[in-house]
């Protein structure tokens, strides 16, 4: 026995070894039904979240359009008044908004977005007078209008 080991070298001994059988591949699929149920629930939740986000984007599209129009208007009180009126008509029932003018219009703006302070400010006066007579640019009017557009609350059509 000792003679056979001496005559064989280590490489020959390694070649004589039988290859090890490979184990079966491990499946990456969940093995229990609970994981399938959890996956389905997560997919349903994701679909619901995407639909809610799309519904919200569609419902607030008028705000994005109004903010773009407000940026284009600059500090011109006539254009700002038109943007605010169009935005209010898009957000509230026409019967509630269309007939408002003067102090009633300013009170509506203040009521629907608290903190704007249109009624007790020179910007509010410029807003109500701008469509009827030439008015100089009002410095804080665009800021107040932006605040109202982004924060007004109330009826949605």
ABEGO torsion letter per residue (X at the ends): XAAAAAABBAAAAAAABBBBBBBBBBBABBABAAAAAAAAAAAAAAAAAAAAAAAAAAAAAAAAAAAAAAAAAEABAAAAAAAAAAAAAAABBAAAAAABBEAAAAAAAAAABBGAGAAABAAAAAAAAAAABBBBBBAAAAAAAAAAAAABBEBBX
